[in-house]
Amino acid sequence: MMSIPTPYLLFLGSSKDQLDIKTSSGVAQWRPENCMGEHALEGCEVTLNLPQLSISQAANQGAKTLVIGLANSGGTLSDAWINTIIEALEAGMHIASGLHQKLNSIPRIKECAEKHGRKLFDVRHSDTVLKTGTGKKRTGKRLLTVGTDCSVGKMYTTLAIEKAMLARGMKASFRATGQTGILITGEGIPIDAIVSDFIAGAVEMLSPDNDDDHWDIIEGQGSLYHPAFSGVSLGLLHGAQADALVVCHAPERTGMRGASHYALPNLEETIQTNLLLARRTSPQVKLAGISFNTSSMDHSDALKLCAATAETYNVPCVDPLRMGVDAIIDTL
Amino acid sequence: MMSIPTPYLLFLGSSKDQLDIKTSSGVAQWRPENCMGEHALEGCEVTLNLPQLSISQAANQGAKTLVIGLANSGGTLSDAWINTIIEALEAGMHIASGLHQKLNSIPRIKECAEKHGRKLFDVRHSDTVLKTGTGKKRTGKRLLTVGTDCSVGKMYTTLAIEKAMLARGMKASFRATGQTGILITGEGIPIDAIVSDFIAGAVEMLSPDNDDDHWDIIEGQGSLYHPAFSGVSLGLLHGAQADALVVCHAPERTGMRGASHYALPNLEETIQTNLLLARRTSPQVKLAGISFNTSSMDHSDALKLCAATAETYNVPCVDPLRMGVDAIIDTL
């Protein structure tokens, strides 16, 4: 399993827009303790408000990995970044990248990493040796976020639940299944990038036996209703053996992301279908709550909608950003 | 998409047992017109009853591909086979292999293929450039086999339906999603070997727009109820946009293959769950029939069970090997 050494130096390139550094922002928001500083090139117009460090300063202070958490047109690695990456490798750092293009596809980077014995982490790709799933019951407790669609707040909800559980003194581990989550927590498996035979087996590996009072909070992906990505979602559902599901939804979205000719499924069918299928590997699974992304709504409308939804389904319904997730944790 | 030139020369190695040449037997059974002959090494004790040809004889008669359709311990390529493969490459043939070990992992084979401009087809692996699914409606008709478990006769049923349709003068194409099916038909996508993000997209590519009266008969994989492989099955179900499903089942099996602590689902739930989920991309999908593998049963018991099952579900129920599949085609 991918395991990226921390602390990180977050590379901002010469980004002009906060959206370009969305992945790095997520790391800084959720794991400030892992972020030693940021490093920008000339012309950069954004900041994470972290200490601005040169490569050598960061290396001297113990930074272990330079993180390329940037969006670039086509997911390719800009030539302008290569010198910085080489400098970081020579200074003693590993490199982690969320780009489509693999770091070792660039000969200078590959050779330099080999020469100095550094690791290259491409979090959109996986070379973990995986096994097919067994479906065997594991010890410990598990919560999985599922959704009506992609990009409805599954990662955010999962991280918020982990944080709130830890704040209560509970034992909890966020288990990352996507690139941003892996960069945030430093480990995980990019579940949509592995060979399809191993989806459930990878989740079993990601969330192994644990203490009876420990919760794995597993980041969901896609949706059982997404015409492109439902296979990943079902493999995750079966591999997770979740004790508790949290259904995530964007109430004002109309069409499926990337397949807008498909309407979003309603909450009722999403809940029932996820529970039906989850019971195959976790017969006692229950719905622990509903998480709404209401970012496009007025605050009081959002609160009213959450309250009405909670009443309809008889479980807490929250927007984690507005209301936190304590109400969900109370049900566990 | 993988597309293997025919006719084939089927390589038997020095196999001692019919089970060792199961894949080649499938090719010879379902595509006799593609099989020019067989080639064995010293000590081979089995035959497909095809003309026994040397490599040079086969090449002279126009054989295009040497097929390594053999089971070997661990799926590795035996050293004893390498000389034969090299000889075939030099004589003008491509190589297709159903082994886990890739042909180009052996330097002599890789170099010889490059030198002579031959292709190496590893049907358990895929290097097809894929896209994620769109869920867009395609023209033409589609039938998909689904199952209560792995290895319950999905490939056999699919090939039998294609054959019977062609015999009636219907337009039909078997669409292979597994290694044996790909070797049989010479093309396809090994759906369990591709990156999970692309499962549905690969099926869309495998079964593109077609004539309104053309049937794609798509080979199913796994089962929605298999704790390891359900993700592949759901991606297939959504990508296929099937007009008709045929549910395959082995009535006397008790535990799931490779996960025997899980009981087989019953037929009723398998049918209902597959139809429920299939409707997401194919709202008018219907159950066209049930296919039983009754190989472990007495003939009259098998016929009785099929008749009773047909009555219960109000669709034809056949063992294709005993009864053919015409009753299913009649419903389409």
Boltz contact constraints between the chains, C-beta under 6 A:
constraints:
  - contact:
      token1: [A, 132]
      token2: [B, 228]
      max_distance: 6.0
  - contact:
      token1: [A, 133]
      token2: [B, 227]
      max_distance: 6.0
  - contact:
      token1: [A, 133]
      token2: [B, 228]
      max_distance: 6.0
  - contact:
      token1: [A, 135]
      token2: [B, 227]
      max_distance: 6.0
  - contact:
      token1: [A, 135]
      token2: [B, 259]
      max_distance: 6.0
  - contact:
      token1: [A, 135]
      token2: [B, 262]
      max_distance: 6.0
  - contact:
      token1: [A, 192]
      token2: [B, 196]
      max_distance: 6.0
  - contact:
      token1: [A, 192]
      token2: [B, 197]
      max_distance: 6.0
  - contact:
      token1: [A, 193]
      token2: [B, 195]
      max_distance: 6.0
  - contact:
      token1: [A, 194]
      token2: [B, 196]
      max_distance: 6.0
  - contact:
      token1: [A, 195]
      token2: [B, 193]
      max_distance: 6.0
  - contact:
      token1: [A, 196]
      token2: [B, 192]
      max_distance: 6.0
  - contact:
      token1: [A, 196]
      token2: [B, 194]
      max_distance: 6.0
  - contact:
      token1: [A, 196]
      token2: [B, 196]
      max_distance: 6.0
  - contact:
      token1: [A, 196]
      token2: [B, 199]
      max_distance: 6.0
  - contact:
      token1: [A, 196]
      token2: [B, 232]
      max_distance: 6.0
  - contact:
      token1: [A, 197]
      token2: [B, 192]
      max_distance: 6.0
  - contact:
      token1: [A, 199]
      token2: [B, 196]
      max_distance: 6.0
  - contact:
      token1: [A, 199]
      token2: [B, 231]
      max_distance: 6.0
  - contact:
      token1: [A, 200]
      token2: [B, 228]
      max_distance: 6.0
  - contact:
      token1: [A, 225]
      token2: [B, 280]
      max_distance: 6.0
  - contact:
      token1: [A, 227]
      token2: [B, 133]
      max_distance: 6.0
  - contact:
      token1: [A, 227]
      token2: [B, 135]
      max_distance: 6.0
  - contact:
      token1: [A, 227]
      token2: [B, 238]
      max_distance: 6.0
  - contact:
      token1: [A, 227]
      token2: [B, 281]
      max_distance: 6.0
  - contact:
      token1: [A, 228]
      token2: [B, 132]
      max_distance: 6.0
  - contact:
      token1: [A, 228]
      token2: [B, 133]
      max_distance: 6.0
  - contact:
      token1: [A, 228]
      token2: [B, 200]
      max_distance: 6.0
  - contact:
      token1: [A, 230]
      token2: [B, 234]
      max_distance: 6.0
  - contact:
      token1: [A, 230]
      token2: [B, 238]
      max_distance: 6.0
  - contact:
      token1: [A, 231]
      token2: [B, 199]
      max_distance: 6.0
  - contact:
      token1: [A, 231]
      token2: [B, 231]
      max_distance: 6.0
  - contact:
      token1: [A, 231]
      token2: [B, 234]
      max_distance: 6.0
  - contact:
      token1: [A, 231]
      token2: [B, 235]
      max_distance: 6.0
  - contact:
      token1: [A, 232]
      token2: [B, 196]
      max_distance: 6.0
  - contact:
      token1: [A, 234]
      token2: [B, 230]
      max_distance: 6.0
  - contact:
      token1: [A, 234]
      token2: [B, 231]
      max_distance: 6.0
  - contact:
      token1: [A, 234]
      token2: [B, 234]
      max_distance: 6.0
  - contact:
      token1: [A, 235]
      token2: [B, 231]
      max_distance: 6.0
  - contact:
      token1: [A, 238]
      token2: [B, 227]
      max_distance: 6.0
  - contact:
      token1: [A, 238]
      token2: [B, 230]
      max_distance: 6.0
  - contact:
      token1: [A, 259]
      token2: [B, 135]
      max_distance: 6.0
  - contact:
      token1: [A, 262]
      token2: [B, 135]
      max_distance: 6.0
  - contact:
      token1: [A, 280]
      token2: [B, 225]
      max_distance: 6.0
  - contact:
      token1: [A, 281]
      token2: [B, 227]
      max_distance: 6.0
